[in-house]
Amino acid sequence: MANDGIISGVTVVHDVIIIGAGPAGLAVAARLCEHTPSAIFTDEEHRRYHWIRKNGTKTTILNQRKNTIKPAESSCGNISTLVLDATAATWMAKWNMLLEKFEIEYLRSPMFFHPDPGDRDGLLAFTYEQDREQDLQEISNCVGKEVSKHHKKRKASKGNIHRKEGFWRGPASRLEIDERDRKDYYSPSTALFSAYCDCVVQRYKLNKNLVRQEGVQDIDFGIVKQISDVDDVFTVTTNKGVHHARAVVLAVGAGNAPSIPDAGLTPPMVGQCHAMQIKEFPDPSVHVKMRAKKETNVLVVGGGLTSAQVADLAVSKGVTRVWHVMRSELKVKPFDVDLAWVGKFRNIEQSAFWSSDCFEARLQQIQAARGGGSMTPTYHTILKKHMGAGRLILHTKTNLKERTYDSATQTWQVSTFPNRNLPPIDYIYFATGIATDYSTLPYLQTLRAKHPISDAGGLPSLNEDLMWKDGVPLFVTGRLAGLQLEPSAGNLAGARVGAERVAWSVQDFVGQNTGAKRKDSGQDDPLYTWSAGIGNRYEGLQEDSTA
């Protein structure tokens, strides 16, 4: 993928600027380089077309009419791209940093959720190729292995089978997960997933100064006179300079900065932090007390997987007792969305979602599918072990009422509803997620003022191409694209699906506005079309003979 851009005078205009170098951004960049994506081509076609593109177009062709030789064409690099990320000038920097910080060994997602557009089973194949089967952890209670035949019959005879237990309502008792896909329902280790992402970066040559560490401050779209008096372009202002592009892809996850929810009077920013803002664990103030052999109490607020990871980490680091409170009931499920959105019948849920023209209705479906924070069965087992040892006290259906900080003792006095009689707390970790509200993102304020769009629940109402609006080629993927992508927009599954939609739209837009040939499938390349046998082979020969 090229990174030099198109020079107009002294101004460089990129075809695409991708904001965010996480999984969603990597998925888009890789998809822009992939000519036979697995979402479109079968495995057999994928192998055939890659072989033809690698070998079949290397031979030079003599044009008999003009007595000229047509050289083999490059298969990639036709889109000038720049990637901006505030964390580092490398792919997946923030992602890897958080995994290391929380000492997470395995991902929550199954094997077929990854940013590689070339092969759905690429991560599984990579695992076997590297002989790293030991880096896989089975996701239990998904496929049905743990459900006995007697239990299935007893459930089916009742005629009212609850979906969250792995069955559909009704007497049919169909499993939501295909038994033949059992091998897919393993989660990769973080080290394995990181190695695979590096493999994707190397394969598509995305590591040659493509990513720059710059924080985006403003995005504008309009006429830039030194570039053109006719065509609108994007002006992306960062903390290090200004960049121009014909299209922009926003792949920033939740987008908003993590914040601590207020409880009563605004407390000082000491002795507490959001889980996403942890710099050292445990906090130095707690570590001093631990070294002095003093009793330490840590409060973890939240009911999702991150809260479980923070609580487990606190216990493993030697905190005397962890107090874990959450507003709702404890929810345990393999994935952050209901099983119905992951299994073989997910097209039923997806069709209901996409057939709805009302964004408010889609928002309700998203909220129902996610159901708030939840933790995996693995971490639930870990927490129960800590509870049995007296190291962890868990309180559900509990809200923080008020908290005050005593600077003399360096502890918090925390009151809850209902009252849980919490002791003085040495440190509070808020694992309360990150709000998603595009209207509060500072770098979108100029664009919102010039090109306003509606929203639902803080999510922008993008068009079906994941574009800001017709005529404004700002493409959005990740959680902010939830109203178009479905409830899994914010995880690795959404990154892959979003990249597919965004890449098609970007390639079409760039091709229309630059005259460049779109080469994602090779259908605009006469030589490739003739070699692959796509469409009318004689049209390709005729076009080449008159070139």
N, C-alpha and C positions, 0 to 999 in steps of 0.2 A: 504494500500500500504506500503510495507516494506521500511525501510530507513537504514537498517543495512549494506547492501551491501554484497559482497562475498569476503572473506578474502583469500588472497594468500600471504603467508608469513606474512609480516607486512603491506602490501599494500591493501587497500580496493578498490575494483573495482565494481562500480555500474553498473547495467544494463543500466540505462538511467539517464542522467543529463539534466534537463529542465532549460534553461536560460531565465528568465523572469517569474514573478509571476502575470502578468496581466490577462485579460480575455482569451487570446490565450493560455497562459501557464496553466491556470486553466482548460480550456476545454480539453487540452491534458491529464493532470493528471487524470481528472475525467473519460475521455473516456478509459484510460488504466485500470480502475477499473470496467467499465461497461461491463457486459457479454451479454446483449441484447439491444444494442443501437437502438434508435427509427429510425435511418436511414436505418436499415436492417430488423428489426422485426416489425410486426404490434402490435397495442395496446393489442390485445387479446393474441398474442404469448408472448409479453413482460410480461404481468401479469402471464401467465401460467408458463413460464420458471423461473420467479423470485420466484413463490410459490414453484416450485419443488426444486429449488436450496436452498430455505430456509428450506423446510420441508422434501422433498423427499429423500435427501441424508444424513439425520441425523441418519438414522437407520444403525447400524453396520451389516455387512454381513459375514456369516460364510463360509469360504472356505472349502468345504467338503474334497477335496483331500489332502490339507495340514493341515487341522484342525486348521486353524488360522483365526483370526477375522480382517477384514478390517474396520478401523474406517472411520467415515465421514470425508471428505476432506474440507479444507478451500477454500472458493470461491474467495478470493482475497488475495493480498499480495505476488503474485508469481513473481513480477518484482521489483527489488531493484531500488529505485528512489531517486534522490536528486534534489532540486529546488534551484537555485541561483538567487537572485535579489539584485540590487544595492541600492534600496530605503529603504527596510525594510524586516524584517524576517516574514512577514505576506502576505497573498494573497491580491491582489488588492490595495496595499498601494498607489502607485502612482496614479492610477485611482481615488480612493476616494479622494486623496489630491487635484487633479485638479478640481474635481466636487465641492468640498467644497470651493476652492479658488475662482472659478468663480460664486459661489452661484447658480449652475444649479439645477433646481428643477425636470426637466423631461429629460429623454434620447431622442435622436432623433430616435432611432431604435424602430420598432414595437415589440409586445409582443413575437413573436416566434423567436427572435434573442437573444440567451442567451447561456452560456457555459454548460448547462446541457445536457449530451448525452442521458439521459434516456427517455425523453419525450419532444416532440416538443412543446406541450401545457403546459409544466410544470409550467412556470411562470404564465400563466393564472389560472391554477388550484390552485397554491399557493396563488394567490390574493384572490380567492373566499374562500379558506380554512381559510385564516387569516382575512377574512371580511374587505378587504382593497380596495374595488372597488373605493373609493374616491381617491386613489393614481394613477388612470389612467386618461390620457388626450387623447382625441380623436385626431387622425391625420386627419385633414380635407382635402377635395379635393382629396381624394384617391379612395374611393369606388364608388363615383358617387352620393352620397346623395345630394350634393349641385348643381348637374346639373339637371335642369328641363327637363321634357319630351319634351317640345317644343324646348328647346335648343338642345337636342339630335337629334331631327328630322331635325332641321335646319342645324346642322352640317353635318348630314348624307347626306342630299340632295346636299350639295356642292361637295361631292365626293373626296375631298382632305383634310383629317382630320389630323391635326398635332399631332404627338405622345405625345409631352410634355403636351398637354391639357388633356391627359387621354384616348385618342382614337388611333386607328390604322389608318394609311393612307388607303384610299379606302372607298367604299360605305357601307361596312359591319357595321362599327361603333361599334366594339366590345370593351367593357371596359377591361382595362388591369388588373383590380382588381376584383376578384370574389366577388359578393354581399354576398355570403354565408360566406365569411371570414371577414365580417365587424367587428366582435368582436375582431379580431386579430389586427386591425389597430388602436390600442391605444398604446400610449407610457407609460411605467411605470415611476413612480417617482424614483429619484435616491435612496431614502431611501428604497423603495420597492425592487429595483433591488439589492441593497447591501445586504438586508436581505435574498433574494433568493440565492445569491452567497454564503452567510454564510451557508445556508441550504445545498447547494451542497457540500461544504467543509465538513460539519458534516456527511452527508450521506455516503460519500466515505472515511471518516476518513483520510482526507488530512491535518489535523492540528496538527499532533504529531511530532513536530520538523522537518517537511519535508522541510520547507523553511528556507534558511539561507541568511542573509544580507551580500553578498559578490559581489564586482564588478569584472566582468570577464576582464582579461587583455590579455589573449592569449589562443588559441585553437590549439592544435597540434594533429596529427593522425599518428601513426606509432608504431614500435616495442619498448616496454619498457622491458628491459631485466629482471628486477626484477619481472616482471609479467609473461612474456612469450617470448620465442624466435621465435614463429611461428605466433601468432595472433596479428594483429594491434589493438591498443586501443587508446582512446582519452585521452590526458592530458590537463586538463582545469586548467589554472593558474589564480588565483584571487588575490585581494589585501590582502587576509588573508591566502592563502595556495594553495595547489595543490590537484586536484581531478582527478580520473581516471574513465572512463566509456566505455562500449562497444558501446553505441550510445548516441548522443547528439541531443537535440531538441532546436532550436533557435526560441524563441517566444518573440522578442524584439520590436515589433511594427515597426515604421519607422527605428529604429536602430541608426540613426545619431543624434548627439546633435543639439538642435535648435540654429540657428545662425541668426544674423541681416544682411540683405542684405546691401551692401555698395552703397552709392550714392555719387559719387565724391570722395573727400579725406576721408580717414578713420577717423571717428570722435572719440572722447574719449568715453569710456564706462561709461558715466554719463548722467543722465537725460533721459535715454532710456533703454529699455530691450525688449527681446522677450516675448511674452505672456506666453510661457511655463516656463519662468524663473522668473515669478513674485513671490516675497517673501512676500510683503505687499502691500495691495491696499486700497486707493491710495498710491503712493510712499510717504515716509516721507517728502520729499522736497515739494511736492504738499500739503500735509496735513498741514504743517506749514503755508503756504499761505492761506489756507482755514480757519484756526483758526484765522488768522489775518484779516479776512474779505476782503481779496484781490481777485480780479478777477483771475480766473484760466482757462487756456486753455490746453486741452489735445488732442493730435493727435493720432488717431488709423489708422494703415495702414493694409489693407487686405480686402478681399471680401468674406471670408468664415463665417461659423457659429461662430467660436471663436471671430472674429472681432466684430460681432454683440453683443456677450455676454459681451465682454470687454467694448464696447461703452455703452451698457445699464447699466453695473455695475458702470461706471464712472459717469453717470448721476444720478443714484440712490444714490451714495455716496456724491453728492453735488458739483461736478465740475461745474463751471459756464457754460462752453460751450465745447462740444466735436466736433472735426473736424475729419471726417471719410473719408478717400480717398482710392480708389481701382483702379487698372489698367484697369479692364474690366468693362463690364456692370453689373448691379446688377442682380444676378440670384437667384430666389426663387423656391425651390422645397422641398418636404417633406423629401427626403433622399439624401445622398451624391452621390448616383448613380441615373441614370434615372429610372423612374417607371417601365420600361420594364424589368429591372433586378430584381425586387422585386415581381411583380404581378404573376398571374397564367400562363401567357404566357412566363415566364422567360426562359423556356427550349428552346425556339426559339433562344434567344440571346446566351444562354449557348452553344447550339449545334454549332452555327456559330463560337463561340470562341474556343471551344475545337477541332473542325474539322480543324482548321488552324495549320499547322505545322511550320509556320514562327513566331518566337518570336517577330519580328519587327511588323508584322501585329497584333499580340495580344496586343502589347504595344499601337498601335494606337486605338484599340478597347477600351482599358482601359481608355485612355485619352479622347476618345469621350464619353464614358459612364459617366465619372466623370465630365468632362466639366469644370474643375477648381473649385474654391471655390463657395459655395452657402450657403444660409441661409434658415431656415424653414419659412413657412408662419407666424407662431406664433411670431418669432423674427422680421420678417419684419413689422408686425403690431405694435410691440413695438417701433421699430425705427421710424416709421411714426408718432407715437404719440409724441415722443421726438422732431421730426422735426417740428411738428405743434406747439409745445410749445416754439420753438426757442432755445432749449437746444442742439440740434444736427444739424450739417451742413454736408450733405453728398455730396461728389464729386466723380462721376464715371469717367472712362476713364481718369484717372489722374496718372501721374508718378512723383515720387520724382526726382527732378533734382539735388539739392544740399542742404546740411544742415550744419550749423555752430553753435557752442555752445559759448554763451557769459557767461563766468564764473562770471562776475560782477553782471549780472541780473539773472543768473541761468536760462536762457531761450534759446530756439533754434530759429534761423532764418532759415526758411524752404522755399525753392523755388520749384515750381512744373512746370510740362509741361502738359497741358497749365497752365498758371499762375492763381492761385486761390486766391492770395492776403491773405495768411494766416497770422494771427497776431503772435507775439512772443509766442512760445509754451513752456509750463512749463514741459511737459513730453511727450515722444513718446512711444507708445506701438506697437510693430510689431507682428501682428497676421497673419504672412505670411507662416504658415505651417512649416513643417520639411522636408528637402530634404531626399530622399531615394536613397542611393548609397552604395551598399554593399562593393564596392572596397575601400571605405574610412574608413571602420570600423577597428579600430586598432587591435582588437582581432582576425580578420580574415586574417591578413597579412601572418602569417606563413602557414595557410592552403591554401591560394591562391598561395603562392610560390611553395608548394609541390604538390598541386592538383588543377591546374588552370582550370577554366571553363569560358565559354563565358557569355555574358550578353546582355541586351537590356534596354537602358534608366536607368541604375543603378540597374536593377533587375537581380538577378542571374538566369541563365537558368537551373533550377533544372529538374530532371527527373519526370516522372508522379507520383512517390511515394513521391514527395517533398523532395527527397534526393539530396544532393550536387552533387553526381555523383555515378554511379554504383561502389560499393566497398568502398565508403566513406559514412558511415551511419550518416552523419550530416543532420538532417531533419529540414526543415525551414517552419514555418507557419506565418500567419500574412501578413502585407503589402509586405514584401520581397518575398513572394511566389506568387505575383500577376500574373506572367506569366503562372502559372499553375492553380491558384484558381479562376480567373476571377476578374473583377473590384472591387468586394466587399471584396477582401481579407483582407483589413485593418480594416474592421468594425466587429461587433459582428457576422454577418452572416458568414464572412470568417473564424472567429475563430472556429465556430462550424464545418464547412465543412473541414477546415484544420485539425482539431483534428481527424476527422474520418479517413482521409487518413493517417495521421502520425501514429495513433495508430495501424492500420492494419499493416503498414510497420514495426514499431518498434517491435510489437509482433512476427511477422514472423522472423525478424532478430535475436532477442534475443533468440527465440526458436531454431533456426538453430545453433546458436553459443554456446548455453549453454546446449542444450538437454532438456530444460524445456518445459513442455507441455503448449500450448497456450490455455488459458481458457476464451477468450473473448466470445465465443459462447458455450463452453462446449463440443464441438464435439470431443475433444481428451480425454474426461473423460468417460470411459465405463459405469459407474454407472449412470452418468447424461444422457448419450445418451439413455440408456435403459429406464430410468424414463420418459424422455421427448418424447420418440417415434420418435427420429430424426434418419433418415437413416435406416439401417438394425439393428433392436434391437437385433437379435441373435448374431451378430458379437460382440456386447458389452458383452453379457453373456459368449461367448466363450473366449474372451480375459480375462475376470475377472476370469473364472474358471481355467485358466492356470497361473494366476499371482503367 
